[in-house]
Amino acid sequence: MTPASKLGQPSGGGGVARASSGWNKDKAVDYLNSHANNNSLGRCAEYTRRAIEAGGVKLTHHTSAKDYGSSLLAVGFESLGHKAGGYRKGDVGIVQPIKGHPHGHMAMYNGVIWISDFRQFHGLYPGPGYRAAKPMFTIYRYPDPDSRPLDGIKWDAVSLPASSNMA
């Protein structure tokens, strides 16, 4: 019988291999929280990018917030699409432009509120114009390395403990 301590481990011994993280969301959110202003400075992309980079990845720089999706994907973030709610600490939101705001908007969720260059107490949309227009947005999330096995592990070969209730 395989010991219960081996449950969830690939056959062949050792622990469950996990992907190593190239991004530390806690460091990113700490930077974000400590640099946020009370009011917008019109520099959402710069402040959000700097927070993301404080977490350990280097993004390609863009002039417009709306253009950062490809840079996030390039460093390992995944697009969740237009997902309203269920946000997690470290999620990044990119909002499409509206009239008078041609660069769009970019912010990160700190686990409680969205923050860009300022603390956004009304959600991802940064101001009344955005809240009235409700433009499309995309949420990006960096995968949690503790919940994703490395590629190549043969999970059909995982050893499970025998049970007397099994036929």
Backbone as CSV, one residue per row, in Angstrom:
resi,resn,N_x,N_y,N_z,CA_x,CA_y,CA_z,C_x,C_y,C_z
1,MET,0.845,-1.180,0.000,0.000,0.000,0.000,0.889,1.241,0.000
2,THR,0.515,2.215,-0.798,1.249,3.471,-0.862,0.868,4.331,0.325
3,PRO,1.846,4.892,1.050,1.505,5.714,2.215,0.711,6.946,1.810
4,ALA,-0.156,7.388,2.728,-0.983,8.564,2.482,-0.131,9.808,2.236
5,SER,1.101,9.822,2.757,1.980,10.974,2.560,2.346,11.153,1.102
6,LYS,2.141,10.109,0.285,2.457,10.195,-1.142,1.270,10.698,-1.966
7,LEU,0.113,10.900,-1.336,-1.071,11.345,-2.052,-0.788,12.649,-2.784
8,GLY,-1.111,12.656,-4.056,-0.938,13.872,-4.845,0.457,14.066,-5.394
9,GLN,1.327,13.062,-5.182,2.683,13.174,-5.714,2.831,12.266,-6.921
10,PRO,3.558,12.702,-7.920,3.789,11.843,-9.076,4.529,10.591,-8.659
11,SER,4.277,9.475,-9.365,4.993,8.251,-9.050,6.476,8.464,-9.278
12,GLY,7.271,7.788,-8.518,8.711,7.958,-8.634,9.276,8.721,-7.456
13,GLY,8.428,9.110,-6.501,8.898,9.773,-5.292,9.050,11.265,-5.475
14,GLY,9.458,11.900,-4.409,9.646,13.346,-4.440,8.338,14.081,-4.294
15,GLY,8.428,15.398,-4.166,7.237,16.224,-4.001,6.618,16.563,-5.336
16,VAL,5.470,17.168,-5.282,4.793,17.622,-6.490,5.574,18.797,-7.052
17,ALA,6.016,18.673,-8.293,6.777,19.748,-8.919,5.849,20.892,-9.266
18,ARG,6.268,22.106,-9.004,5.472,23.283,-9.285,6.288,24.250,-10.119
19,ALA,5.578,25.016,-10.924,6.252,26.037,-11.721,6.777,27.123,-10.800
20,SER,7.953,27.618,-11.090,8.473,28.720,-10.287,7.886,30.012,-10.827
21,SER,7.645,30.943,-9.929,7.001,32.193,-10.314,8.032,33.230,-10.716
22,GLY,7.740,33.919,-11.809,8.584,35.015,-12.229,8.022,36.332,-11.746
23,TRP,6.881,36.317,-11.050,6.234,37.537,-10.616,5.706,37.369,-9.203
24,ASN,6.002,38.355,-8.358,5.571,38.327,-6.969,4.474,39.371,-6.790
25,LYS,3.222,38.910,-6.741,2.096,39.849,-6.658,2.097,40.636,-5.362
26,ASP,2.628,40.061,-4.283,2.670,40.790,-3.018,3.587,42.006,-3.104
27,LYS,4.749,41.831,-3.726,5.663,42.966,-3.914,5.039,44.013,-4.833
28,ALA,4.365,43.544,-5.878,3.720,44.473,-6.815,2.638,45.285,-6.109
29,VAL,1.804,44.614,-5.329,0.711,45.301,-4.644,1.255,46.215,-3.544
30,ASP,2.313,45.812,-2.854,2.928,46.697,-1.857,3.403,47.991,-2.508
31,TYR,4.053,47.866,-3.671,4.508,49.045,-4.402,3.308,49.903,-4.804
32,LEU,2.294,49.257,-5.358,1.093,49.953,-5.801,0.466,50.740,-4.654
33,ASN,0.253,50.078,-3.518,-0.367,50.733,-2.368,0.458,51.908,-1.862
34,SER,1.767,51.762,-1.834,2.613,52.812,-1.264,2.809,54.012,-2.193
35,HIS,2.489,53.866,-3.474,2.687,54.967,-4.421,1.379,55.596,-4.898
36,ALA,0.256,55.079,-4.456,-1.047,55.593,-4.907,-1.327,56.980,-4.336
37,ASN,-1.924,57.806,-5.153,-2.333,59.150,-4.751,-3.824,59.149,-4.425
38,ASN,-4.298,60.276,-3.886,-5.723,60.385,-3.585,-6.548,60.736,-4.814
39,ASN,-5.919,61.375,-5.800,-6.602,61.785,-7.023,-5.769,61.374,-8.229
40,SER,-6.430,61.255,-9.367,-5.741,60.864,-10.593,-4.733,61.919,-11.030
41,LEU,-3.587,61.439,-11.494,-2.560,62.296,-12.081,-2.545,62.148,-13.604
42,GLY,-3.413,61.292,-14.133,-3.407,61.011,-15.564,-2.247,60.137,-15.989
43,ARG,-1.706,59.345,-15.052,-0.534,58.504,-15.321,-0.792,57.056,-14.890
44,CYS,-1.991,56.561,-15.200,-2.385,55.220,-14.751,-1.469,54.136,-15.295
45,ALA,-1.126,54.215,-16.585,-0.295,53.171,-17.194,1.094,53.139,-16.550
46,GLU,1.686,54.295,-16.346,3.017,54.362,-15.743,3.011,53.785,-14.331
47,TYR,2.066,54.183,-13.494,2.032,53.722,-12.104,1.730,52.230,-12.022
48,THR,0.792,51.762,-12.832,0.461,50.338,-12.809,1.625,49.511,-13.348
49,ARG,2.249,49.967,-14.432,3.409,49.262,-14.990,4.533,49.177,-13.964
50,ARG,4.817,50.287,-13.286,5.889,50.266,-12.276,5.589,49.289,-11.138
51,ALA,4.337,49.206,-10.747,3.957,48.250,-9.703,4.162,46.819,-10.191
52,ILE,3.729,46.540,-11.413,3.914,45.196,-11.975,5.399,44.858,-12.028
53,GLU,6.212,45.804,-12.483,7.660,45.563,-12.572,8.296,45.407,-11.197
54,ALA,7.750,46.055,-10.176,8.263,45.879,-8.809,8.065,44.442,-8.339
55,GLY,7.140,43.737,-8.979,6.909,42.326,-8.667,7.869,41.377,-9.356
56,GLY,8.732,41.916,-10.239,9.793,41.073,-10.787,9.738,40.754,-12.262
57,VAL,8.842,41.358,-13.025,8.843,41.158,-14.473,9.057,42.494,-15.157
58,LYS,9.580,42.457,-16.361,9.835,43.668,-17.144,8.851,43.717,-18.302
59,LEU,8.051,44.780,-18.349,7.074,44.945,-19.420,7.627,45.830,-20.522
60,THR,7.190,45.582,-21.743,7.445,46.510,-22.833,6.634,47.763,-22.533
61,HIS,7.251,48.920,-22.666,6.565,50.177,-22.345,5.722,50.647,-23.524
62,HIS,4.546,51.158,-23.201,3.628,51.702,-24.194,3.198,53.089,-23.733
63,THR,2.794,53.920,-24.669,2.270,55.238,-24.338,0.880,55.128,-23.741
64,SER,0.069,54.237,-24.289,-1.328,54.119,-23.885,-1.585,52.900,-23.008
65,ALA,-2.397,53.104,-21.990,-2.797,52.007,-21.113,-3.459,50.885,-21.901
66,LYS,-4.261,51.244,-22.887,-5.022,50.266,-23.671,-4.132,49.278,-24.417
67,ASP,-2.847,49.582,-24.563,-1.935,48.752,-25.344,-1.108,47.763,-24.524
68,TYR,-1.316,47.684,-23.218,-0.483,46.841,-22.364,-0.865,45.356,-22.350
69,GLY,-1.964,44.982,-22.952,-2.369,43.574,-22.935,-1.316,42.636,-23.485
70,SER,-0.728,42.977,-24.624,0.287,42.104,-25.227,1.525,41.984,-24.345
71,SER,1.884,43.046,-23.660,3.050,43.004,-22.759,2.785,42.114,-21.556
72,LEU,1.561,42.165,-21.033,1.203,41.299,-19.907,1.221,39.831,-20.332
73,LEU,0.662,39.532,-21.476,0.669,38.155,-21.985,2.096,37.654,-22.204
74,ALA,2.974,38.530,-22.682,4.360,38.147,-22.983,5.145,37.729,-21.740
75,VAL,4.770,38.237,-20.554,5.491,37.875,-19.331,4.752,36.828,-18.512
76,GLY,3.670,36.271,-19.061,3.023,35.150,-18.391,1.637,35.392,-17.827
77,PHE,1.137,36.621,-17.884,-0.236,36.855,-17.441,-1.183,36.158,-18.420
78,GLU,-2.357,35.820,-17.949,-3.374,35.209,-18.791,-4.576,36.133,-18.859
79,SER,-5.196,36.191,-20.019,-6.399,37.003,-20.193,-7.607,36.236,-19.678
80,LEU,-8.370,36.869,-18.809,-9.621,36.286,-18.335,-10.800,36.858,-19.114
81,GLY,-10.510,37.738,-20.055,-11.563,38.366,-20.838,-12.313,39.400,-20.029
82,HIS,-13.556,39.603,-20.399,-14.425,40.584,-19.747,-15.090,39.900,-18.561
83,LYS,-14.368,39.841,-17.464,-14.846,39.132,-16.275,-15.206,40.151,-15.206
84,ALA,-16.466,40.278,-14.909,-16.903,41.206,-13.872,-17.030,40.455,-12.553
85,GLY,-16.232,40.835,-11.586,-16.295,40.227,-10.268,-15.329,39.069,-10.110
86,GLY,-15.187,38.607,-8.871,-14.283,37.513,-8.567,-12.826,37.903,-8.697
87,TYR,-12.543,39.202,-8.572,-11.174,39.682,-8.738,-10.296,39.198,-7.596
88,ARG,-9.032,38.985,-7.937,-8.042,38.549,-6.948,-6.913,39.572,-6.866
89,LYS,-6.283,39.604,-5.725,-5.124,40.463,-5.523,-4.130,40.234,-6.660
90,GLY,-3.692,41.334,-7.297,-2.733,41.239,-8.389,-3.359,41.231,-9.769
91,ASP,-4.686,41.105,-9.870,-5.331,41.173,-11.186,-5.106,42.549,-11.791
92,VAL,-4.927,42.593,-13.091,-4.730,43.847,-13.820,-5.897,44.028,-14.774
93,GLY,-6.486,45.216,-14.745,-7.584,45.530,-15.635,-7.165,46.570,-16.657
94,ILE,-7.491,46.329,-17.917,-7.233,47.293,-18.987,-8.584,47.660,-19.592
95,VAL,-8.880,48.965,-19.539,-10.158,49.491,-19.998,-9.939,50.219,-21.321
96,GLN,-10.839,49.986,-22.264,-10.748,50.615,-23.578,-11.059,52.113,-23.494
97,PRO,-10.581,52.874,-24.472,-10.776,54.326,-24.462,-12.250,54.735,-24.588
98,ILE,-12.530,55.932,-24.100,-13.821,56.576,-24.305,-13.540,57.975,-24.845
99,LYS,-14.570,58.647,-25.282,-14.423,60.006,-25.808,-13.750,60.890,-24.751
100,GLY,-12.699,61.566,-25.176,-11.955,62.427,-24.264,-10.843,61.724,-23.506
101,HIS,-10.782,60.408,-23.630,-9.756,59.600,-22.942,-9.222,58.564,-23.934
102,PRO,-8.410,59.007,-24.913,-7.988,58.130,-26.013,-7.012,57.020,-25.623
103,HIS,-6.428,57.100,-24.432,-5.437,56.102,-24.028,-6.029,54.964,-23.204
104,GLY,-7.302,55.049,-22.859,-7.894,54.015,-22.031,-7.414,54.127,-20.593
105,HIS,-7.509,53.023,-19.877,-7.155,53.027,-18.449,-6.572,51.675,-18.064
106,MET,-5.729,51.697,-17.056,-5.081,50.482,-16.557,-4.984,50.594,-15.045
107,ALA,-5.305,49.511,-14.335,-5.241,49.500,-12.877,-4.995,48.082,-12.392
108,MET,-4.611,47.968,-11.128,-4.402,46.666,-10.493,-5.281,46.576,-9.251
109,TYR,-5.796,45.378,-9.015,-6.620,45.128,-7.842,-5.706,44.754,-6.680
110,ASN,-5.862,45.443,-5.540,-4.981,45.168,-4.401,-5.580,44.176,-3.409
111,GLY,-6.708,43.593,-3.761,-7.394,42.662,-2.874,-8.616,43.292,-2.235
112,VAL,-8.704,44.630,-2.303,-9.836,45.363,-1.736,-10.420,46.343,-2.759
113,ILE,-9.538,47.146,-3.380,-9.964,48.141,-4.373,-9.012,48.127,-5.564
114,TRP,-9.443,48.748,-6.649,-8.584,48.957,-7.812,-7.747,50.198,-7.573
115,ILE,-6.472,50.123,-7.978,-5.548,51.253,-7.835,-4.773,51.401,-9.130
116,SER,-4.601,52.627,-9.564,-3.738,52.944,-10.713,-2.734,53.972,-10.189
117,ASP,-2.828,55.206,-10.633,-2.040,56.261,-10.022,-2.776,56.839,-8.817
118,PHE,-3.999,56.363,-8.583,-4.791,56.785,-7.429,-5.696,55.644,-6.967
119,ARG,-6.219,55.782,-5.769,-7.117,54.784,-5.193,-8.511,54.970,-5.797
120,GLN,-9.025,53.914,-6.407,-10.296,53.977,-7.119,-11.390,53.345,-6.253
121,PHE,-12.143,54.132,-5.576,-13.141,53.609,-4.645,-14.469,53.246,-5.305
122,HIS,-14.565,53.433,-6.648,-15.820,53.141,-7.358,-15.660,51.998,-8.359
123,GLY,-14.641,51.174,-8.206,-14.456,50.044,-9.102,-13.380,50.295,-10.153
124,LEU,-13.354,49.433,-11.154,-12.321,49.499,-12.185,-12.429,50.760,-13.040
125,TYR,-13.645,51.190,-13.328,-13.809,52.420,-14.115,-13.360,53.606,-13.261
126,PRO,-12.403,54.406,-13.766,-11.750,55.418,-12.932,-12.528,56.703,-12.682
127,GLY,-13.570,56.955,-13.432,-14.291,58.207,-13.242,-15.705,58.116,-13.769
128,PRO,-16.478,59.185,-13.569,-17.888,59.166,-13.976,-18.092,58.985,-15.478
129,GLY,-17.198,59.513,-16.304,-17.316,59.329,-17.756,-17.216,57.865,-18.143
130,TYR,-16.257,57.161,-17.526,-16.105,55.725,-17.790,-17.304,54.953,-17.240
131,ARG,-17.755,55.313,-16.046,-18.877,54.588,-15.445,-20.159,54.773,-16.261
132,ALA,-20.317,55.941,-16.891,-21.494,56.182,-17.732,-21.379,55.433,-19.062
133,ALA,-20.184,55.437,-19.665,-19.976,54.817,-20.979,-19.844,53.293,-20.900
134,LYS,-19.336,52.790,-19.780,-19.125,51.340,-19.579,-18.392,50.674,-20.753
135,PRO,-17.185,51.166,-21.077,-16.448,50.543,-22.187,-15.985,49.136,-21.823
136,MET,-15.627,48.375,-22.841,-15.106,47.024,-22.633,-13.796,47.086,-21.850
137,PHE,-13.551,46.044,-21.108,-12.287,45.913,-20.385,-11.871,44.459,-20.414
138,THR,-10.594,44.229,-20.137,-10.052,42.876,-20.059,-9.303,42.747,-18.738
139,ILE,-9.489,41.630,-18.074,-8.785,41.333,-16.823,-7.662,40.349,-17.132
140,TYR,-6.494,40.629,-16.580,-5.322,39.764,-16.730,-4.908,39.269,-15.352
141,ARG,-4.547,37.993,-15.285,-4.114,37.390,-14.009,-2.860,36.573,-14.244
142,TYR,-1.905,36.722,-13.319,-0.697,35.903,-13.365,-1.020,34.577,-12.689
143,PRO,-0.736,33.456,-13.339,-1.086,32.152,-12.749,-0.375,31.924,-11.418
144,ASP,-1.086,31.334,-10.491,-0.535,30.993,-9.184,0.322,29.744,-9.336
145,PRO,1.631,29.848,-9.079,2.505,28.694,-9.292,2.212,27.530,-8.353
146,ASP,1.520,27.772,-7.244,1.225,26.692,-6.317,0.010,25.879,-6.732
147,SER,-0.691,26.317,-7.763,-1.869,25.574,-8.176,-1.716,24.969,-9.564
148,ARG,-0.526,25.109,-10.163,-0.332,24.600,-11.526,0.903,23.707,-11.570
149,PRO,0.730,22.449,-11.965,1.899,21.568,-12.094,2.729,21.943,-13.314
150,LEU,3.989,21.566,-13.261,4.848,21.754,-14.428,4.375,20.873,-15.565
151,ASP,4.602,21.326,-16.775,4.294,20.486,-17.938,5.140,19.225,-17.874
152,GLY,4.604,18.155,-18.368,5.385,16.930,-18.441,5.112,15.937,-17.328
153,ILE,4.432,16.342,-16.265,4.113,15.385,-15.210,2.963,14.522,-15.696
154,LYS,3.110,13.238,-15.572,2.080,12.312,-16.012,1.141,12.041,-14.834
155,TRP,0.060,12.813,-14.792,-0.847,12.734,-13.653,-1.645,11.437,-13.638
156,ASP,-1.644,10.682,-14.734,-2.309,9.372,-14.696,-1.453,8.366,-13.962
157,ALA,-0.207,8.708,-13.648,0.696,7.820,-12.941,0.855,8.216,-11.475
158,VAL,-0.015,9.079,-10.966,0.059,9.506,-9.577,-0.339,8.348,-8.677
159,SER,0.443,8.123,-7.622,0.161,7.052,-6.684,-0.905,7.508,-5.692
160,LEU,-1.919,6.705,-5.517,-2.966,6.996,-4.542,-2.993,5.885,-3.513
161,PRO,-3.391,6.223,-2.302,-3.442,5.174,-1.260,-4.560,4.182,-1.561
162,ALA,-4.307,2.919,-1.232,-5.342,1.893,-1.394,-6.396,2.098,-0.326
163,SER,-7.626,1.741,-0.629,-8.700,1.889,0.327,-9.453,0.581,0.435
164,SER,-9.850,0.225,1.647,-10.594,-1.016,1.831,-12.009,-0.896,1.290
165,ASN,-12.462,0.324,0.995,-13.797,0.524,0.455,-13.821,0.401,-1.074
166,MET,-12.682,0.253,-1.679,-12.634,0.159,-3.138,-12.765,-1.291,-3.566
167,ALA,-13.487,-1.542,-4.624,-13.683,-2.908,-5.099,-12.533,-3.347,-5.971
